[in-house]
Amino acid sequence: MPRKKKEIATMIKQAKQENWTSLDLKNCPLTDFIDEVCQMAQLEELDLTHCHLTILPDAIGNLSNLKKLTLAENQLDTLPETICNLQKIEYLDLTLNNLRKTSQNVLQWIKSIPSYVVSNTEIERLLKEPEVIVKCPKNPNAILKWLEEVLTEYGSALSADDHNADGDSVRERADKTIADIFRGIPELKEVLSDFYKDFQEKKFYYCGQESEKTLKQNPFKLPINKDIKWLAENKNQKDKISYCLSLKTTETKQRVRFIRNGEEFLITYVAYGSWTLSNQPYAEDIDYFANYTANLYRVGQERFYVKLIETGLSDATSWYVSEDGGKSWSKQPYFLHEFLDVEKEKWVLLSSV
C-alpha cells in the first residue's frame, strides 16, 4: 500500500479514472484525501483500516453503492447522520474506534445491516439487546409474519458469505430472534413442530425447508378471507346446527356433541366425578360434578368454534375449532384465547338444544 501523499494521490486518481468498484487504502494516512474518496460514488467495497481518521465527513453519504465498508482501527468518535444513506451496505467493520456519540438513527441503521462488527467500541454495548420477552400480538398471525421475515436473514447471511463478510453473525441474530419467539410462546413448539425441529437442526442455514410452507397454511386455524366473506353474506341464515351437552351421569366423562341436520359429531369429553382432596390417610373423597357451559359460533361455511367454560372446583376455558363443517374438532392453544374472545363478537352465536 502507498504511504506517501504523492503515491496515495496517484492511486486515488487512477481509481477515479478507471472507475474502480473496490478500493483498498488500509494503513494509508487519509486525513487529506478522505473528502476526495467520498466523491467516488461507483465504489462498492472500501477498506479504510488504520487510516488515522478522527472524523468521517458528511460526504460519506455520497457512496450510495457501497456494499462493504471497513473503518477499523481509526480514532472516530462519532458517525455522521449521512452514513445512513448507504442503503446497499451488507458489511460494516467499526472495530477499535472511540465511538461514543452515535445517534439513535445511526444505531438503527447499523442494526439493519446484515453483517456488522463493532468489537471494542461503545456501540457494542449500545447494540447489545436485553433478553426479549415476546408476547402474542393482538392478531396471532403476526407471529407467522415475524418468522417469515427472520427466515430472509438466513439468505442475507449467505450473501454476506459470498462477499467474504461475517455471515455467521447474521445467522446468530436470526437464531436468537426465532428462539425468543418460541421461548415467549411455548405452545408454538407443538403447533409448528416441524418448523421448530428444522430450526433446532439449523436446516434453514443454507436452503429453504418444506416446513416453511406451514407458515402460509393457516396453522392457527383462524378465520380466513373466505370465512369473513361468507359470514358477511350469510349472517342471518338459519340452519339446524347446534350443540348439546350429554346429561350428567355416574360415568366419569361427559360428551360435548355437535349436531348438524340431525347428525351428531363428538367435540370432546368433559371429565368429572370423584376427586380426592387430600392424599393423607382417611382423607374424605367428595363427588364433584363439573359445571360446564358451551357456546357454539359459526364463522364461515365450514368453520365453527366452540367455547367451553368450566366452573366449580377449578375454573377453565377451552376453545375448539372445526374446519370441515363440524365433522372433526381440535383444541385451540391457549395463546389464541384472547384473540378468539375478542373476535367472537363478530360471529354467529348458535342456539343450544
Summary of the structure (lengths in Angstrom):
residues: 353
radius of gyration: 30.9
end to end distance: 88.2
largest distance: 100.1
contacts: 995
relative contact order: 0.07
helix: 35%
strand: 21%
